Each structure stands twice: as structure tokens, then as C-alpha cells.
Amino acid sequence: IQAGAAMVKLEGAGHKLEVIRFLVEREIPVCAHLGLTPQSVLRMGGFKVQGREQSAAELLRADALAVAEAGAALLVLEGVPATLAASITAASPIPTIGIGAGPGCDGQVLVLHDLLGIDTGHRKPKFVKDFLAEGGSIAGAVRAFAEAVRDGSFPDASHSYS
């Protein structure tokens, strides 16, 4: 925060709830990150959609409420079915930002190299769209992404998980 960060992002819930409370009590804003959590992707068995099974969906719903109750100010939902993300968003007292979580979140984010269609040598996730192709420049791609999110055309069903 002293170096200029506006917020600290923590992936997961469970034992992280205590950390969220600790930080918030010290006036450090927290963004919680649930669903596919990249820092623990190996433990999760790879880059796989989270929350498709009923028990996993119920846990994600409970975790979303728990991180909000612990004091998180924002919730990123990544790689979860669109209907689950929409139901979590509807019940959440804090804003949700989706990445591969369908159109029902309060906002959307993409990693810049995904937004620009840069091939990293890995399989491209379903939720990635190359905005550089329609934007014509990096600035144009970012504007195209922002406009598509604002007008509701992104993410659509072809960029969302069921």
C-alpha cells in the first residue's frame, strides 16, 4: 500500500479469512479471488472450471459470503459457470469481477496478453477474446474491450462456461 497499491488480492477463503480480517482491521483493502485460483492451480489439478458439481458450487457460494463478511471489498470470480457466478453476484454484498465467469458479474477483466490475442504457447481459455483484431491497436483493443463489457456483448455464451 505504501508503494502505491490500492488493494491486496488474496486467493481462496478458508484459512485466508483470518488474513482478510487482519488486513481490513488495519485499513488495508482486500480483493478476494475465488473459483480458479492461478496461484494454486497445480493443487486444483490444472486450469479447470470450478464449481460445476453441486457440492463445489455450494462451497463457492459459502466462500463468497464468508470473504465479504470477513471484510473483502471486492470479489474476483474466475473460471466458474456463468449461472453460478450470476447467483453469487446476486447474493453478494460486494462487487464481483468476472474472468471466465460469464456476463452476470458486476464487471469484467481479462489479462492484457489475452485481450491482445498474444499466443503464449498454451491452450487459449474459452473466455479469451482477441480484441486487438477489431481494435487495430493496443489502445483500440482496450477501448473495444471496455465498450463490449459496457454494452453487454462481452462475455457472451461463446466466452462463458456452462
Residue pairs with C-beta under 8 A, 6 or more apart in sequence:
1 8
1 28
6 29
7 29
7 30
7 31
7 73
7 74
8 23
8 28
8 29
8 30
8 31
9 30
9 31
9 32
9 33
9 76
10 16
10 19
10 20
10 30
10 31
10 32
10 33
10 72
11 32
11 33
11 34
11 37
11 38
11 39
11 40
12 33
12 34
12 37
12 40
12 63
13 32
13 34
13 63
13 66
13 67
14 63
16 32
16 67
17 66
17 67
17 70
20 30
20 32
20 67
20 70
20 71
20 72
21 70
21 71
23 29
23 30
23 71
24 30
24 70
24 71
24 72
25 71
29 73
29 74
30 67
30 71
30 72
30 73
30 74
31 72
31 73
31 74
31 75
31 76
32 64
32 67
32 68
32 72
32 74
32 75
32 76
33 75
33 76
33 78
34 60
34 63
34 64
34 67
34 75
34 76
34 77
34 78
34 80
35 50
35 51
35 60
35 76
35 77
35 78
35 79
35 80
35 85
35 100
35 101
36 44
36 47
36 48
36 49
36 50
36 78
36 79
36 80
36 100
37 44
37 78
38 78
41 47
44 50
47 79
47 125
48 79
49 79
49 80
49 81
49 100
49 161
50 56
50 60
50 78
50 79
50 80
51 57
51 59
51 60
51 80
51 81
51 84
52 81
52 161
57 81
57 84
60 80
60 84
60 88
61 84
61 87
61 88
61 91
64 75
64 77
64 88
64 91
64 92
64 96
65 91
65 92
67 75
68 75
68 92
68 93
68 94
72 94
73 94
74 94
74 95
74 96
74 97
75 88
75 92
75 94
75 95
75 96
75 97
76 96
76 97
76 98
76 99
76 109
77 85
77 88
77 89
77 96
77 97
77 98
77 99
77 101
77 105
78 98
78 99
78 100
78 101
79 99
79 100
79 101
79 125
79 127
79 161
80 88
80 100
80 101
80 161
81 102
81 160
81 161
81 162
82 101
82 102
82 103
82 104
82 155
82 157
82 160
82 161
82 162
83 102
83 104
83 162
84 101
85 96
85 98
85 101
85 102
85 104
85 105
86 102
86 103
86 104
86 105
87 104
88 96
89 96
89 104
89 105
89 106
90 104
95 106
95 107
96 105
96 106
96 107
97 105
97 106
97 107
97 108
97 109
98 104
98 105
98 107
98 108
98 109
98 155
99 108
99 109
99 110
99 111
99 127
100 125
100 126
100 127
100 155
100 159
100 160
100 161
101 127
101 160
101 161
102 155
102 160
102 161
103 152
103 154
103 155
103 156
103 160
107 149
108 149
108 154
108 155
110 127
110 128
110 129
110 145
113 120
114 124
114 125
114 128
115 128
115 129
115 130
115 131
115 132
115 141
115 142
115 145
116 130
116 131
116 132
116 138
116 141
117 130
117 131
117 132
117 133
126 158
126 159
126 160
126 161
127 155
127 159
127 160
127 161
128 159
129 145
129 148
129 154
129 155
129 159
131 141
131 142
131 144
131 145
131 148
132 138
132 140
132 141
134 140
134 141
134 144
135 141
135 142
135 143
135 144
135 145
145 154
148 154
